[in-house]
Amino acid sequence: MAGARAFFTNLNERPRVRAHVMAWEANAPLAVVLVVLIVVGAAFAPLYAVLVGTVIGAAARHQSVTAPLIAIGAVYAVSQVLGPARDAVTGMLNRRVDDRVRAEMMEAMLRPHGIAHLEDAALQDKLELARGIAWGITPGSTVGGLAQLWFSRLSSLGSLLLVARFRWWLAVVLLVANLVTLRSKRKAFINLTQIYGQGTERLRKSSYFREVALGADAAKEARVFGLGPWAIDRFDGAWFETMREVWAERRRGGLVVSAGLLLKGVVTVSAFLYIANAAFAASARPPQDFVVIIQALLSVAGLSMVLGNPELILEQGTSAIRPTIEVERDIATHSASAIRGDRDDVTEPRHSIKFENVSFGYPGRDDLVFDGLNLELPAGHSLAIVGDNGAGKTTLVKLLARLYDPTSGRITVDGIPLADVDPAAWHRQLAAIFQDFGRYALTAAENVGLSNFGDEPDLDALNRVADRVGIRPLIDGWEHGWDSVLNRQFDKGVEASGGEWQRIALARALFAVERGAHVLVLDEPTAQLDVRGEAELYDRFLELTAGLTTVVISHRFSTVRRADRIVVVEHGKVCEVGSHDELMAAGGKYASMFELQAARFAS
Amino acid sequence: MTTRGVVPKKPGLRATWRSITTAMRIGFKATPSRMLGLSVMRGMTEFSGPIQAWGVKVLTDGFFAHDHAGAIRGALLVAGALVIGDALSWTQISFLMSVRERVGQAMDRELIGLAMDVPGIEHYERPEYQDELQLLRQQRGQLANIPDSTIGTAGLVLRSVTTMGLLAAIHPALLFLPVFGIPAVVVGGVVERRARRAEESVIERMRSYYWLYATATEREHGKELRVFSTRDGMLRRHNDLSAEVTGEITTVNNGSELLTGLAWLMFTLGFVAVTAFVAVRVKNGDATPGDLALALSLSQQINNQLTGAANTVGFMMRCARVGYRYVWLSDYAKAAKAAVIPVTPAALPGALRDGIVFEHVSFRYPGTDVDVLHDVNLRLRAGSTVALVGDNGAGKSTLIKLLCRFYEPTEGRILVDGVPLSDVDPAEWRLRMAAGFQDFARFELLAQTAVGVGDLPLVDDSAAVHGALDRASALDVVADLPSGLDTQLGRSFATGVELSGGQWQKLALGRAMMREHPLLLVLDEPTSSLDPQTEHALFERYAGAARRVGTEVGAITVLVSHRFSTVRMADHIVLVGDGVIAEEGTHAELVGLGGTYAELYELQARAYR
């Protein structure tokens, strides 16, 4: 039983099988309709061949052609309509499959509560291939490929039956020759698509220069440093280096096909000559029978033709299906070491959040960011974290938010280990501004009300937080107000400046507080503000963080010194803790850092 | 979609022609032998069908006329055409792939050149140009299809002519057959238009759900999306939008298929008429059975050709539309270069003695009607360090952009030791300057290269890079990398190491320090992501070096910063406000003045008391 299940799981993970299953799952009734259309359409191929023989035979014998004409006209008319009908159903299934694959990939990537899988470059590559980027052919396109493939297989099979009725061995020979050729071509197509897939990582080294040239990020420096011709050289170099290998592989694959083509060529020519001869045998059937067989031979030959070959589309389409299977598998692996927990009774912290002997290193890296970190965040108070670049301040936030779990040690909230808590429930307790906060192509209401995404916007709460961070006039000034999309490329699109975005991100965090979050994380909340903006914000720091358990990370002492408590993190450990005044009195690292800055303002 | 593109959505015939010829030219330049080979093979393949049809006729006549030799001849014709056609198609596929790949590469290469050759950055910053560039970037794959779809269209014409010739050979009256195909051709156009209209009406929503998909799956927003619990909302929105769009497209598409089916039914009339006409002639002995076989084959082929025609021509036109965007960029680049690069460039002095002077400089961004800078007169003394301060949007960055010649002043001029900057070749000017920006590039290259590009002749010189990193106080970044300067940076690559914002910024600063003796060094908030200690160390160190270079070549350092601890070190401070120079002087002078500078300084200083 287990063996059988394993067998079916394996089968289902073969891309071509999966392509069939996907079409079926997308919409079973439509899939049935498609099968019927294909079978009926395919049956018309031998029927048409027979009717061609009949009409020619009748005319040649000077008999009435009316009946055969009506018959062939009717068959022709029906097959004319069957084509578009097949295309319509294929299109419907195609789009549904693509919608489903996208939804599944999106769901898979959003499933883990942590973010380690997002850092996995190989997984990102697979995701990209799953979109059918390599060929512009999406997983759903396989429906069209499959429809064509089965149509051509079945109609050729029908035609082979006509040949078999005349000489069964000839049908067998033709079938074998065509299958061999098909197989060699399919191998070659697989070869073509897979080689290309393997080149993607390396080709990215080349396309990187294109992205640099066409993107705005490096525009200024590229000009100042005169990088144009150099970038072109590098682009060329990396591309040809990779492609030369791809081409060499491809040439090797080509030889197999040539052998297949040769076999098919010999068999085809022999078959036609044999039929042409057979018609002149003493006991030959009437000539129109041979016309039918010739029509059938032509139809069989179509089975392994190259151009418009469904195999190619199918291979390219399945090269997008394969990674979808792998993404699911990778996410399952990531979930095995997942961030989980089922206690959902976590409420606002009443006493403190504690880091107890926490060690942490990023997956796949040997060095530890924290090694035995101990830290207490008193509930309802603010804590500032100070340290050099790379001291792990942002990592600390990631641990607190359970985007990663500590390698050893634990974090507790009022004594409850965070590792036991449902991550989703904990996230509802959190509000944060990240240093690299998102500038989403959503409406202003959704950008601020991100923690309420997908539900009706709460206009009162939106206006309240907008007032508090001073963006109300900005939003009211836009033609579509809260419905303005904060991306110029969309309808109702507007553009916000860096400073405006910073305030929107702040409003986003405050909105989450309105919705019941009690832990506020501010990672460089004023980085994009000018002197005045920064001064305004820190003047209101106490008001904004009142009653919240706040963690603030900033280079700016104006912000830091207002926190109830300050910790200095160095070499993965806390080296000083205390209020501004305490730390200044202690005369340690904080004091020296502060004084260094202060000295420059002493006039 | 509100893409404010400047390229017309429906380019005229001339534009289409230009985009096709441009693509063909690039194709023939990139890989002449393959383009030629593809054209010839495609042409030969087109004869395979008609020859097969003719072979069937000969064979059939052989059968009915008991002409054994004729039958053999016919069989050889059919089988030969079949086998050769098959072999040609196979060879064509690899040619086709090669052509697409090489033409794609050549197009990309041209694109890189076009985008990078323009001395200014208007095309990256002006919304409507940016949109075009963005679209070109997304759809550039289509460009590579122009040559083969054009060759395909030409092949189709060739094949149609051959087919018609054969039809006429049976009986000239049969030339009427294609008339029955007119509905199909008309419907083909209608279907194409319906598809385009449908796409236009859903494109905004489609972009929305693709955007949602990308945002949910990319690394960038992983933290925020989780902390703000957006998962269910995003999935729901994606699924709703895509179901809605798919529903609408399906309705339109099914209607189109119905129309197509009806049009093809009309063609059936032609098929029956032709068959009946020839059958009766055979019956009456006016034609041979082979003629009837030929007519049947040809009708079938015309049917396929008409389907093919609609697809092939439609595809070519779609690709050509993208091609026209390329033509636009090429025109723009040509004009933009001609406007900025002087015909007889003036030479720059080896060292600055006087300095850089802004004379009545005004500037407004192209396509806008508000002056960002208005009648600015400013003197940057040779050998001095000048700090620019002011609120966001006051015009500091614009001043910098004019100095770097990313834009040219709308009015007035900039003089470098008396030489108008506009008389100097921008490339020449840039060889003599260096810069670090707040929106620095994160070059995902080897660390050595990412820094070394700051002075291309020394790009592979590790001692030079080491020196530059030292001057930028950035050696610690490289010390932390697993393979030092040979480490691949950036997460786009499997072996790449991702850096923090501060680390990237330090490397950018190292890049700016590569050229040791520039006439002008621009530092536009180059330390915003760094902590105060690093910044302090950097500027202590830098100030010394700047003075030294300053005395050697009269170099000017222009610094933009919000940190007054840094600003006050400058020899000369310029407060920019509302597009004019509001205040200027030394720190002491400006504090003494008690104006805006003093106020801003006080705002920051009080945090340290």
Interface residues (C-beta under 8 A of the other chain):
Chain A: V52 V55 I56 G57 A58 A59 A60 H62 Q63 V65 L69 I72 G73 Y76 A77 Q80 V81 G83 P84 A85 D87 A88 G91 M92 R95 R96 D99 R102 A103 M105 M106 E107 M109 L110 H113 I115 L118 E119 A121 A122 Q124 L127 G136 K185 L192 E201 R204 K205 S207 Y208 F209 R210 E211 V212 A213 L214 G215 A216 D217 A218 A219 K220 E221 A222 R223 V224 F225 G226 L227 G228 W230 A231 I232 F235 D236 W239 M243 W247 R250 G254 V257 S258 L261 K264 G265 T268 V269 A271 F272 L273 I275 A276 N277 A279 F280 P287 F290 V291 I294 L298 A301 S304 M305 V306 L307 L312 G387 D388 N389 G390 T394 K398 A401 L403 P423 A424 H427 R428 L430 A431 A432 F434 Q435 D436 F437 G438 Y440 A441 L450 S451 N452 F453 G454 D455 R488 Q489 F490 D491 G493 E495 S497 G498 G499 R508 A512 A527 L529 D530 V531 R532 G533 E534 A535 Y538 H555 R556 F557 S558 R561 M593 F594 L596 Q597 A598 R600 F601 S603
Chain B: M1 T2 T3 T45 Q52 V56 L59 T60 G62 F63 F64 H66 H68 A71 I72 G74 A75 L76 V78 A79 G80 L82 V83 D86 A87 S89 W90 Q92 I93 S94 M97 S98 E101 Q105 D108 R109 L111 I112 G113 A115 M116 D117 P119 I121 Y124 E125 P127 Q130 D131 L133 Q134 L136 R137 G141 E204 R207 S208 Y209 W211 L212 Y213 T215 A216 T217 E218 R219 E220 H221 G222 K223 E224 L225 R226 V227 F228 S229 T230 R231 D232 G233 M234 L235 R236 R237 H238 N239 S242 A243 T246 I249 T250 N253 N254 E257 L258 T260 G261 W264 L265 F267 T268 F271 V272 T275 A276 V278 A279 V280 V282 K283 N284 G285 P289 L292 A293 L296 N303 D391 N392 G393 C404 F406 P426 A427 R430 L431 M433 A434 A435 F437 D439 F440 A441 R442 F443 E444 V453 G454 D455 L456 V459 D480 R491 S492 F493 A494 G496 E498 S500 G501 G502 Q503 A508 R511 V522 S528 S529 L530 D531 P532 Q533 T534 H536 H562 F564 S565 T566 R568 V591 L600 Y601 L603 Q604 A605 A607 Y608 R609
